[in-house]
Amino acid sequence: MSADFLREMAAASRARLKAAREEVPEPVLRNRALATTPPTPLRLHPLKFDLIAEIKLRSPAAGQLQGQGGALGSRARQYATAGAAAVSVLTEPTRFDGSLIHLKEAAACLAGTAAPAMRKDFLVDPYQIVEARAAGAGGVLVILRMLSRAQTEDLILEAREQQLFVLLEAFDEADIELMHAVVDRHGGNAASPLLAGLNCRDLSSLQIVPERLEALAERLPASVPRVAESGLTTADDARRLAAVGYRLALVGSALMRAANHAPLIESMLAAGRHHA
């Protein structure tokens, strides 16, 4: 995910936004969102470690992922049954093979569980937050590196209006500095909580640098739950990151490739909770 990649994704997101607005005017979309049931709130375990389990069909760095042939809704429910606190669903179509339909399927199958669906995409406009709510999401990803401060504020305010939790994503110290300012201004809302995520993928080489998660953990805001993102594959990873203060881990590729993902979720949760 080089800076050029993020610019490419932002441009593609704006093009999708334009097409979506033409197909469904914003007032119509807002009425659809209001007609949905209230979002499932994010509930964190008292033992202080949780997983956000991810559904994605392709990774630009790793290529096609295994498990894409199964029903995505069933996979989402299996994640929740195994103990995931939330299910992240990629909706970006050009590089991740995602779709809002996948989010709708996952959210429908998560109904009745304690796990909300989260829209993971390269969001640039509040309209896309409303799209997420209309599709059944309980949360959204906001990538700080892609957005101006004003855009970030607009997305968070819309998420608050829609009662969605927000995973703020940082890549480095500069992003974390901005994250502190955002959390200071908008943190502390129980109905629409913020999460402080750190993605350890190097934006220049596209390689995962796991040690960044430990090196930068203490720099993340302490007033909101911290989320470790990218490169987590084992129970030992969960143990290591829980020990340095991460409250959640977002796990995607490892689960998509696992022949049986439930044991991996369960073992990561057990290890993280033991060492939290």
C-alpha positions in Angstrom: 0.0 0.0 0.0 2.3 2.8 -1.2 1.1 6.4 -1.1 0.4 6.0 -4.8 -1.8 3.0 -4.0 -3.8 4.9 -1.5 -4.2 7.8 -4.0 -5.4 5.2 -6.6 -7.8 3.7 -4.1 -9.1 7.2 -3.1 -9.7 8.1 -6.8 -11.5 4.8 -7.4 -13.6 5.4 -4.3 -14.6 8.9 -5.5 -15.7 7.4 -8.9 -17.8 4.7 -7.1 -19.3 7.5 -4.9 -20.3 9.5 -8.0 -22.0 6.5 -9.6 -23.7 5.6 -6.4 -25.1 9.1 -5.9 -26.5 9.0 -9.4 -28.2 5.7 -8.8 -29.4 6.4 -5.3 -29.8 10.1 -4.3 -28.7 10.8 -0.8 -32.1 11.5 0.7 -33.3 8.1 -0.6 -30.3 6.4 0.9 -30.8 8.1 4.2 -34.4 6.9 4.4 -33.2 3.4 3.7 -30.6 3.6 6.5 -33.3 4.9 8.9 -35.5 2.0 8.0 -32.9 -0.6 9.1 -32.8 -2.1 12.5 -30.5 -0.3 14.9 -26.8 -1.4 14.5 -25.5 -4.1 16.7 -23.2 -2.3 19.2 -19.5 -3.4 19.6 -19.2 -5.3 22.8 -15.7 -6.1 24.1 -15.0 -9.0 26.4 -14.2 -8.4 30.1 -10.9 -10.3 29.7 -9.6 -7.4 27.6 -8.7 -9.1 24.3 -10.9 -9.5 21.2 -10.7 -10.2 17.5 -12.1 -8.5 14.5 -12.3 -11.3 12.0 -12.1 -10.3 8.4 -13.7 -11.4 5.1 -11.7 -10.5 2.0 -11.4 -12.4 -1.2 -8.2 -10.8 -2.5 -5.2 -9.0 -1.2 -3.2 -6.7 -3.5 0.0 -7.9 -1.8 -0.8 -11.7 -1.5 -3.2 -12.2 -4.4 -6.3 -14.4 -4.3 -7.0 -15.9 -0.9 -8.4 -19.3 -0.2 -11.9 -19.8 1.0 -13.5 -17.5 -1.6 -15.8 -20.2 -2.8 -17.8 -20.5 0.4 -20.9 -18.5 1.3 -19.6 -15.3 2.9 -22.6 -14.9 5.2 -22.1 -18.4 6.6 -18.4 -17.6 7.2 -19.3 -14.4 9.0 -21.7 -16.2 11.3 -19.0 -18.9 12.0 -16.5 -16.1 12.9 -19.1 -14.8 15.4 -19.9 -18.2 16.8 -16.1 -18.8 17.4 -15.9 -15.6 19.4 -15.1 -12.7 17.1 -16.3 -9.4 18.5 -16.9 -8.0 15.0 -16.6 -9.1 11.4 -14.8 -6.8 8.9 -16.0 -7.1 5.3 -14.0 -5.7 2.4 -16.3 -3.8 0.0 -13.6 -2.4 -2.3 -14.2 -4.1 -5.8 -11.2 -3.2 -7.9 -8.3 -4.6 -5.9 -10.0 -6.7 -3.2 -12.9 -8.2 -5.1 -15.2 -6.8 -2.5 -18.8 -5.6 -2.8 -21.5 -4.0 -0.7 -23.5 -7.2 -1.4 -20.9 -9.1 0.7 -21.5 -6.6 3.5 -25.3 -7.1 3.3 -24.9 -10.9 3.3 -22.6 -10.9 6.3 -24.7 -8.4 8.2 -27.9 -10.5 7.6 -26.2 -13.7 8.8 -24.8 -11.9 11.9 -28.3 -10.9 12.9 -29.0 -12.3 16.3 -25.3 -12.6 17.2 -23.3 -10.2 19.4 -21.0 -9.3 16.5 -21.6 -6.3 14.3 -20.3 -6.2 10.7 -17.8 -3.5 9.8 -17.4 -2.0 6.4 -13.7 -1.9 5.4 -13.1 0.3 2.4 -11.3 3.4 1.3 -14.1 5.8 2.4 -13.9 9.5 1.4 -17.4 10.9 1.9 -20.2 10.7 4.5 -22.5 9.2 1.9 -20.4 6.0 2.1 -21.0 5.9 5.9 -24.8 6.0 5.2 -24.3 3.2 2.6 -22.7 1.1 5.3 -25.6 1.6 7.7 -28.1 0.9 5.0 -26.2 -2.4 4.2 -26.5 -3.4 7.9 -23.0 -2.4 9.2 -22.3 -1.6 12.8 -18.9 0.0 12.1 -16.6 1.5 9.5 -12.9 1.9 8.8 -11.5 5.4 8.4 -7.9 5.6 7.0 -6.3 8.8 8.4 -3.5 8.9 5.8 -6.0 9.2 2.9 -8.0 12.1 4.3 -7.8 15.7 5.3 -8.6 16.6 8.9 -11.9 18.1 7.7 -12.8 14.9 5.8 -12.0 12.8 8.8 -14.2 14.9 11.0 -17.1 14.7 8.6 -16.8 10.9 8.4 -16.7 10.5 12.2 -19.7 12.9 12.7 -21.7 10.9 10.1 -20.7 7.6 11.8 -21.9 9.1 15.1 -25.2 10.1 13.5 -25.6 6.5 12.2 -24.5 5.0 15.5 -21.6 3.2 14.0 -18.2 2.5 15.7 -15.1 3.8 13.9 -11.8 2.0 13.5 -9.3 4.8 12.9 -6.3 3.4 11.0 -2.7 4.8 11.3 0.5 3.6 9.7 3.2 5.7 11.4 4.0 8.3 14.0 2.5 11.2 11.9 -0.8 9.3 11.6 -0.8 8.6 15.3 -0.3 12.3 16.1 -3.4 13.1 14.1 -5.2 10.2 15.7 -4.6 11.7 19.1 -6.2 15.0 18.0 -9.2 13.2 16.6 -9.6 11.0 19.7 -9.3 14.0 22.0 -12.1 15.7 20.1 -14.4 12.8 19.4 -13.6 10.0 21.9 -15.8 9.0 24.8 -19.0 8.4 22.9 -20.5 5.0 24.0 -23.0 4.8 21.2 -20.4 5.4 18.5 -17.0 4.5 20.0 -13.6 5.1 18.4 -10.9 2.4 18.1 -7.2 3.3 17.6 -5.8 0.9 14.9 -2.2 0.5 13.8 -1.5 -1.2 10.5 2.1 -2.5 10.4 2.3 -2.7 6.6 5.1 -0.6 5.2 3.6 1.9 2.7 6.8 1.9 0.6 7.7 -1.8 0.3 4.2 -3.2 0.9 5.8 -5.6 3.3 4.5 -6.3 6.7 6.8 -5.2 9.5 5.4 -6.9 12.7 7.8 -5.2 15.1 6.2 -1.9 14.4 3.1 -3.0 16.3 5.2 -3.4 19.5 7.4 -0.4 18.8 4.5 2.0 18.4 2.0 0.5 20.8 2.5 3.0 23.6 2.2 5.9 21.2 -1.4 5.1 20.4 -4.1 6.9 22.4 -4.7 5.1 25.7 -8.2 6.4 26.2 -9.7 4.2 23.5 -9.2 0.5 22.6 -6.0 -0.2 20.6 -6.2 -2.5 17.5 -3.3 -4.4 16.0 -3.7 -4.8 12.2 -1.9 -6.9 9.6 0.4 -9.9 9.8 -1.3 -11.7 12.7 -1.3 -15.4 12.0 -0.9 -17.4 15.3 -1.9 -17.5 18.9 1.6 -16.4 19.8 1.0 -13.2 17.8 -2.1 -12.6 19.9 -0.2 -13.2 23.1 2.6 -10.9 22.2 0.4 -8.0 21.2 -2.0 -8.4 24.1 1.0 -8.2 26.4 2.0 -4.7 25.0 -1.5 -3.3 25.4 -3.6 -4.1 22.3 -7.2 -4.6 23.1 -8.1 -6.1 19.8 -6.5 -7.7 16.7 -7.8 -7.6 13.2 -7.1 -10.9 11.5 -7.9 -11.4 7.8 -5.6 -13.4 5.5 -4.8 -16.1 8.0 -8.5 -16.8 8.6 -9.3 -16.8 4.9 -6.5 -19.3 4.2 -7.2 -21.6 7.2 -8.8 -24.9 6.5 -10.7 -24.5 9.7 -10.8 -21.0 11.0 -12.8 -21.5 14.2 -9.8 -23.2 16.1 -7.5 -20.3 15.0 -10.0 -17.7 16.4 -10.4 -19.6 19.6 -6.7 -20.1 20.2 -5.9 -16.5 19.5 -8.6 -15.3 21.9 -7.4 -17.7 24.6 -3.8 -16.6 24.2 -4.6 -12.9 24.1 -6.9 -13.1 27.1 -4.4 -15.0 29.1 -1.7 -12.4 28.6 -3.8 -9.2 28.4 
